[in-house]
Amino acid sequence: MTVRKLPAVGFAVLMALTSLGATAQSAPGSQPGAAPAEIPKAPPTTAQAKALIAERFKAADTNHDGKLARDEAQTGMPHVYENFDKIDVKKQGFVTERQIGSYWMKKTKDQMQKEDPIWN
């Protein structure tokens, strides 16, 4: 795996975990002792990671204006909602798919640097 693909894969894993948390909260009939749902595998390429992000963004953008308002993010992308103010650096009241991608790529890069500062 190349260094270029690592941030995208990290981002894809984060998005997969975010969606897993959202589905776990929406399952009222699940029992505490039940087996956890299967965790989706991370896309192996940057293109697949971008496609996954685009798909989730499109589903969350209920009014189809290419922007996520705070309420759309809360409903469709809870992890984005939690970090909304950090992603919305221009303080416009909405975030775009590109802003979300940029934020999480930076977070992944920072995490990689923290874990292995010599190679990153």
Backbone bond lengths (Angstrom), bond angles and torsions (degrees), N, CA, C in turn:
res aa  C-N    CA-C-N  psi(-1)  N-CA   C-N-CA  omega(-1)  CA-C   N-CA-C  phi
1 M - - - 1.452 - - 1.518 107.83 -
2 T 1.284 117.39 131.92 1.453 120.52 -177.88 1.517 110.44 -83.88
3 V 1.309 115.00 164.87 1.459 120.75 -179.56 1.518 110.62 -65.15
4 R 1.326 118.35 -31.16 1.467 121.47 -179.86 1.528 111.83 -66.45
5 K 1.310 117.20 -32.45 1.458 120.32 -176.72 1.523 112.16 -82.89
6 L 1.325 118.71 -21.66 1.456 121.06 -176.57 1.522 113.19 -59.33
7 P 1.341 120.80 -47.44 1.461 118.57 178.84 1.527 112.70 -61.71
8 A 1.294 117.86 -38.17 1.462 120.69 -179.82 1.515 110.82 -66.55
9 V 1.302 116.59 -41.18 1.463 120.14 179.57 1.516 109.70 -66.73
10 G 1.342 116.81 -41.48 1.460 120.17 177.22 1.512 111.27 -60.89
11 F 1.307 115.93 -41.60 1.451 120.49 178.28 1.526 111.01 -64.70
12 A 1.322 116.42 -41.38 1.459 120.50 179.84 1.522 110.98 -64.48
13 V 1.311 116.74 -39.41 1.466 120.03 177.40 1.516 109.81 -63.47
14 L 1.334 116.69 -43.25 1.450 120.65 178.50 1.527 111.08 -60.41
15 M 1.322 116.71 -44.21 1.464 120.19 178.95 1.527 111.33 -65.19
16 A 1.326 116.84 -38.34 1.462 120.27 178.57 1.521 110.16 -63.77
17 L 1.316 117.01 -41.71 1.456 120.63 178.47 1.523 111.18 -67.06
18 T 1.321 116.72 -36.12 1.457 120.57 177.35 1.520 110.75 -62.42
19 S 1.314 116.88 -44.80 1.458 119.58 -179.55 1.515 110.73 -69.65
20 L 1.318 117.44 -32.61 1.454 120.77 178.05 1.522 110.32 -64.88
21 G 1.341 116.80 -40.80 1.454 120.67 177.80 1.518 111.79 -64.48
22 A 1.314 116.80 -38.18 1.464 120.90 179.47 1.519 111.12 -66.60
23 T 1.326 117.94 -39.65 1.459 119.66 179.64 1.514 111.25 -73.20
24 A 1.328 117.51 -31.28 1.465 119.99 178.47 1.515 110.23 -67.52
25 Q 1.331 118.04 -35.81 1.445 121.33 178.95 1.522 111.43 -71.84
26 S 1.319 117.60 -28.40 1.452 119.88 -175.80 1.517 113.01 -87.85
27 A 1.312 118.73 -0.18 1.452 121.88 -179.80 1.524 109.82 -99.39
28 P 1.361 117.80 87.62 1.451 120.13 -175.38 1.527 113.64 -69.91
29 G 1.321 118.63 -23.88 1.453 120.62 -176.30 1.513 113.65 -88.56
30 S 1.334 117.85 0.29 1.454 119.04 -177.75 1.516 110.41 -74.60
31 Q 1.312 114.91 142.68 1.449 121.08 -177.83 1.519 109.27 -96.95
32 P 1.356 117.15 150.88 1.451 120.04 -178.39 1.523 113.34 -61.17
33 G 1.324 118.80 -32.28 1.454 122.14 -178.15 1.517 113.53 -88.38
34 A 1.317 117.77 0.49 1.466 121.02 -177.22 1.519 110.11 -71.95
35 A 1.312 115.76 154.22 1.464 120.92 179.07 1.530 109.63 -67.37
36 P 1.327 117.70 139.58 1.466 119.67 179.71 1.524 111.02 -67.73
37 A 1.327 115.02 153.98 1.464 120.16 178.53 1.526 109.21 -65.67
38 E 1.312 116.29 155.84 1.467 120.58 179.54 1.518 109.36 -67.74
39 I 1.320 116.18 132.70 1.456 121.68 179.62 1.519 108.52 -80.69
40 P 1.334 117.49 125.76 1.462 119.31 179.59 1.529 110.51 -64.44
41 K 1.321 115.98 145.94 1.455 120.92 179.09 1.525 109.68 -76.40
42 A 1.320 114.56 147.80 1.459 120.22 178.88 1.518 109.85 -72.84
43 P 1.311 117.50 141.77 1.468 120.09 176.14 1.525 109.90 -62.32
44 P 1.318 118.01 137.17 1.454 120.00 -176.53 1.529 114.76 -78.41
45 T 1.313 118.53 -15.79 1.465 119.47 -177.18 1.526 110.71 -122.88
46 T 1.313 114.93 161.15 1.455 121.10 178.13 1.527 110.89 -62.74
47 A 1.304 116.99 -39.53 1.469 120.73 -179.75 1.527 110.86 -62.45
48 Q 1.322 116.77 -41.78 1.462 119.87 179.14 1.527 110.86 -68.13
49 A 1.327 116.92 -36.71 1.464 120.13 177.16 1.523 110.52 -64.09
50 K 1.327 116.72 -43.15 1.465 120.55 177.97 1.523 111.05 -62.72
51 A 1.324 116.99 -39.64 1.461 120.78 178.69 1.524 110.91 -63.73
52 L 1.324 116.80 -39.67 1.463 121.05 178.75 1.526 110.65 -64.50
53 I 1.316 116.75 -43.67 1.462 121.27 178.72 1.524 110.07 -63.46
54 A 1.320 116.37 -44.37 1.469 120.61 179.98 1.524 111.07 -60.87
55 E 1.316 116.15 -40.89 1.468 120.75 179.90 1.529 110.92 -63.39
56 R 1.304 116.95 -45.58 1.474 120.74 -179.62 1.527 111.18 -67.58
57 F 1.327 115.91 -38.66 1.465 119.89 178.37 1.521 110.18 -63.64
58 K 1.321 116.19 -44.88 1.464 120.77 -179.18 1.525 111.03 -61.03
59 A 1.327 116.41 -39.99 1.464 120.19 178.95 1.530 111.61 -67.60
60 A 1.322 117.05 -35.58 1.464 120.93 -178.44 1.529 112.07 -78.07
61 D 1.326 118.15 -27.11 1.467 123.21 -178.23 1.522 109.07 -79.55
62 T 1.321 116.35 82.43 1.461 121.11 -172.53 1.526 113.92 -68.60
63 N 1.331 118.37 -29.10 1.462 119.03 179.47 1.531 112.51 -95.88
64 H 1.333 117.25 3.15 1.470 124.34 173.19 1.534 113.84 55.29
65 D 1.343 115.23 42.15 1.462 118.87 177.08 1.528 113.36 -101.94
66 G 1.327 117.24 4.21 1.458 120.91 178.72 1.517 113.73 80.91
67 K 1.316 116.57 10.13 1.464 122.34 -179.47 1.523 108.41 -135.81
68 L 1.337 115.61 149.32 1.460 119.90 174.26 1.521 108.45 -108.39
69 A 1.310 115.12 117.81 1.455 119.63 171.68 1.531 107.21 -78.65
70 R 1.306 116.47 168.52 1.464 121.13 -177.10 1.536 111.63 -57.52
71 D 1.322 117.58 -41.97 1.472 119.68 -178.83 1.533 111.97 -69.53
72 E 1.332 117.60 -35.38 1.465 120.34 176.17 1.526 110.54 -66.20
73 A 1.323 116.01 -39.75 1.460 119.97 178.61 1.524 110.71 -66.48
74 Q 1.319 116.73 -38.72 1.465 120.26 -179.79 1.528 110.65 -62.20
75 T 1.309 116.61 -39.98 1.454 121.19 -178.19 1.524 112.28 -79.11
76 G 1.335 117.58 -47.00 1.453 120.66 -170.83 1.513 116.80 -97.71
77 M 1.333 117.85 -26.96 1.470 121.57 -178.37 1.529 108.11 -140.03
78 P 1.337 117.40 79.48 1.466 120.53 -173.34 1.528 114.59 -59.46
79 H 1.320 117.55 -32.96 1.467 119.05 -179.89 1.530 110.21 -70.46
80 V 1.304 117.05 -34.19 1.466 120.68 174.66 1.525 109.14 -66.13
81 Y 1.317 117.26 -40.11 1.456 121.20 178.92 1.530 110.95 -60.55
82 E 1.335 116.57 -42.07 1.462 120.67 179.93 1.531 111.90 -61.68
83 N 1.316 117.25 -30.73 1.460 122.23 -177.28 1.523 112.40 -111.94
84 F 1.311 116.74 21.80 1.463 122.24 -172.41 1.527 112.09 -55.60
85 D 1.327 117.70 -46.08 1.466 120.63 -177.25 1.531 111.99 -66.59
86 K 1.320 117.41 -31.01 1.460 120.76 177.92 1.530 110.82 -74.22
87 I 1.321 116.91 -34.10 1.463 121.41 -179.51 1.523 110.69 -77.40
88 D 1.311 117.10 -39.64 1.463 122.44 -179.24 1.527 109.48 -83.37
89 V 1.333 116.08 70.68 1.467 121.07 -175.48 1.523 112.31 -67.65
90 K 1.317 118.08 -25.95 1.468 121.49 179.63 1.527 112.16 -86.37
91 K 1.321 116.73 -3.64 1.475 123.29 179.68 1.524 112.07 54.45
92 Q 1.350 114.68 49.63 1.457 120.87 -179.39 1.531 112.57 -92.21
93 G 1.319 117.75 -12.08 1.455 120.48 -178.51 1.515 113.24 90.22
94 F 1.325 117.01 3.94 1.458 122.07 176.44 1.522 108.74 -150.09
95 V 1.332 115.24 162.19 1.463 120.29 175.49 1.519 108.52 -128.27
96 T 1.326 115.15 150.96 1.452 120.40 178.35 1.527 109.22 -105.37
97 E 1.309 114.98 167.29 1.461 120.59 177.79 1.529 110.41 -59.02
98 R 1.302 116.08 -39.88 1.469 120.91 179.84 1.530 111.69 -64.56
99 Q 1.335 117.58 -41.47 1.457 121.03 178.20 1.525 111.03 -63.60
100 I 1.322 116.93 -40.01 1.462 121.05 179.03 1.524 109.69 -63.87
101 G 1.323 116.34 -46.34 1.457 120.71 178.87 1.518 112.08 -61.08
102 S 1.318 117.23 -43.58 1.466 121.28 179.48 1.524 111.43 -62.95
103 Y 1.319 115.98 -42.76 1.464 120.12 -179.51 1.527 111.02 -62.30
104 W 1.313 116.74 -48.59 1.463 118.87 -176.47 1.523 112.35 -73.24
105 M 1.323 118.60 -29.46 1.461 119.78 173.80 1.528 109.58 -64.03
106 K 1.312 116.79 -41.41 1.463 120.46 177.87 1.521 110.33 -64.40
107 K 1.331 116.58 -44.10 1.467 119.98 178.93 1.524 111.05 -61.13
108 T 1.319 117.83 -41.89 1.461 121.81 179.55 1.519 110.19 -65.34
109 K 1.325 116.79 -42.93 1.459 120.49 179.22 1.530 110.71 -63.68
110 D 1.323 117.18 -42.67 1.464 121.28 177.91 1.528 111.01 -61.72
111 Q 1.331 116.27 -40.84 1.464 120.67 179.49 1.529 110.72 -65.75
112 M 1.327 116.78 -41.99 1.459 120.52 178.14 1.528 110.19 -62.81
113 Q 1.311 117.23 -41.62 1.459 121.75 179.03 1.525 110.39 -63.23
114 K 1.300 116.23 -39.78 1.461 121.22 -179.74 1.531 110.79 -66.70
115 E 1.329 116.60 -41.13 1.458 120.99 -177.31 1.528 112.73 -73.76
116 D 1.326 117.68 -35.99 1.450 120.88 -177.19 1.529 109.56 -144.59
117 P 1.326 117.73 77.87 1.468 120.33 -174.21 1.531 114.84 -66.07
118 I 1.312 117.84 -21.66 1.465 119.87 -178.62 1.520 111.43 -69.97
119 W 1.324 117.31 -43.03 1.465 121.52 -174.69 1.504 114.15 -91.35
120 N 1.305 118.20 -14.05 1.462 119.57 -175.96 1.485 109.97 -110.00
